[in-house]
């Protein structure tokens, strides 16, 4: 009664007089047993379940990465550089086609071997310099972004209160500093640059084929609709599988760290097999997510290769049907670019 008079709020929120507060044994996602008052939801858990984002990546994420890499000006410069490099490569291929059609001396627009080689070498060198400088600029900006994110993550972790480490498994922290930082340092920049190259190569290929055989635009529109439908079906599933795989990696790190800390006790009580089985179970869950993600990639690859084969077939058929209206060099350029699109789409 005296306690109720001095602390009425605590007494109101606690158990009724004469009753003991109900406690329940709860298990966190990392195998830690937590004793907390039984409440609805997860309010009684000391270690909360790791959240996983659902849906498409927000535009703020891309904007944050671009700002960390140096700003929008550098991003636009890299994009223009990639397009210029691919464009110069297409122009070099077009020069080869034009040279092959005018290589005979009796042609009024005759091009000698020396002129042809000089022109092709100049265009190829310009394309090489453009691609090299763009790649170097992109790598430097990507490293700047990786350095910025690592410094922010480290600075935030060093300033967090101790309550954060009491309620957050060490495996999550290790996952952020290992796999996630590795993804930003190496994987992300390679994927982004390859993506820009592939998109620019596909655009140049479409332009070259449509220039050689304009009827290709009529054929490619239905194919683009099918490609878009396949993309809309695959991307959400792949995105979520990657998130699930990332979340299932944290319990592995947590359990392994806890096992190392308690190795002496585990051996003393002869519980090695239990911890080995628990580790194998967590690795197996992570591998199931990885296998599902890999299988979805193979599912997409089969359809994209079929899509590229259809583009090659259409380009070749239109070149044969229009053989009286286009030169052999232009037809060969169109088919060669169509053959290269399969590999680009498969990426």
Secondary structure, DSSP 8 states (H G I E B T S, - for coil): -HHHHH-HHHHHHS--TT----EEEEE-TTS-EEEEE--STTTT-SS-------SS--HHHHHHHHHHHT-HHHHHHHHHHHHHHHHHHHHHHHHHHHHHHT-STTSTT---HHHHHHHHHHHHHHHHHHHHHHHHHHHHHHHHHHHHHHHHHHHHHHHS-HHHHHHS-HHHHHHIIIIIHHIIIIIHHHHHHHHHHHHHHHHHHHHHHHHH-TTHHHHHHHHHHHHHHHHHHHHHHHHHHHHHHHHHHHHHHHHHHHHHHTHHHHHHTT-HHHHHHHHHHHHHHHHHHHHHHHHHHHHHHHHHHHHHHHHHHHHHHHHHHTTTTS-HHHHHHHHHHHHHHHHHHH-
